[in-house]
Amino acid sequence: MNEKEKFLYDLQGFLVVKNFLNEEEVQAFNEAFEANGDKRGDDPNQATGGNMDGPVRRGIFNGMLSWEKPWCLPFRDLLAHPKNVPYLDTLLGRGWKMDHSPFMLTGGKGTEGLRIHGATSARFNGSAYYTFANGMMRCGMIVCQFQLSDVAEGDGGLCVIPGSHKANFKCPEEILLWEDHQEIVYNVPSKAGDMIIFNEATLHGTIPWTAEHERRSLLYRYSPKYLHFAGGTYETKQPEWVSELTEAQQAVLEPPYIYNRPLVAEDGETVDRPRSHMP
Ligand SMILES: O=C(O)CCC(=O)C(=O)O
């Protein structure tokens, strides 16, 4: 993570990494979703009023890490992608983990949005937070959103309120519902292959989708080694198929703990096993 990226993430509470995935990787994900179209469900999270409402439910895919081979493979390869290791090390410290099962948000024109949410700094939140101390950024859960189709500003999809990870006051309801001060809400433009990293403390949500083409955003959420945000997956034990993964991928699915933890190395394939618990 270079100095410009650190400046932008610290300032805004999110960062766009252009061309994170190459064309072949984007194609592999899109092919996997097309081959498994029958697994699409309705997102249990629904819009709750204001300008986030829309006539169509958001579509969601999940469980991709255990899809039949070869469809699960690109998703497994993304767990400890070597290009992502420096971002995760810098934002979470060494020893980060998958928070819960990755999912893909999708939907065509008319798909509803989702109310803006996020912890901010208005009160101490031990699971979704942003701190800077001793020259280091540290975050609670963060979201890596990989775009599999293009998003122009105004198309809808992910929106953020830049800088709100440091906000000290409660966000007014009418802003959360995108009814008032729309000018502070940024619908992040991005291309297929880009990665947007944002902090769960940054106010964020979904603007209803207006483009003719389908939204396709793949979300991986990571937490520091001592934390698990969302219950239900990879919280207390490894999945049955863990032996099919590389050492690094296995380390990413370890439950939260610190002592004797394998730490993903820069190559994204191997792990370091430091003797100290304070690497
Ligand atoms: O990308 C989006 O539509 C918003 C995702 C979201 O709200 C979340 O990850 O908590």
Ligand as a Chemical Component Dictionary entry (heavy atoms), coordinates in Angstrom:
data_LIG
# 
_chem_comp.id                   LIG 
_chem_comp.type                 NON-POLYMER 
_chem_comp.pdbx_formal_charge   0 
_chem_comp.three_letter_code    LIG 
# 
loop_
_chem_comp_atom.comp_id 
_chem_comp_atom.atom_id 
_chem_comp_atom.alt_atom_id 
_chem_comp_atom.type_symbol 
_chem_comp_atom.charge 
_chem_comp_atom.model_Cartn_x 
_chem_comp_atom.model_Cartn_y 
_chem_comp_atom.model_Cartn_z 
_chem_comp_atom.pdbx_ordinal 
LIG O1 O1 O 0 -22.148 -2.435 -1.885 1  
LIG C1 C1 C 0 -23.227 -2.245 -1.359 2  
LIG O2 O2 O 0 -24.266 -2.237 -1.999 3  
LIG C2 C2 C 0 -23.294 -2.000 0.135  4  
LIG C3 C3 C 0 -22.745 -3.139 0.919  5  
LIG C4 C4 C 0 -22.959 -2.979 2.368  6  
LIG O3 O3 O 0 -23.801 -2.253 2.808  7  
LIG C5 C5 C 0 -22.128 -3.668 3.319  8  
LIG O4 O4 O 0 -21.188 -4.344 2.923  9  
LIG O5 O5 O 0 -22.376 -3.516 4.545  10 
# 
loop_
_chem_comp_bond.comp_id 
_chem_comp_bond.atom_id_1 
_chem_comp_bond.atom_id_2 
_chem_comp_bond.value_order 
_chem_comp_bond.pdbx_ordinal 
LIG O1 C1 DOUB 1 
LIG C1 O2 SING 2 
LIG C1 C2 SING 3 
LIG C2 C3 SING 4 
LIG C3 C4 SING 5 
LIG C4 O3 DOUB 6 
LIG C4 C5 SING 7 
LIG C5 O4 DOUB 8 
LIG C5 O5 SING 9 
# 
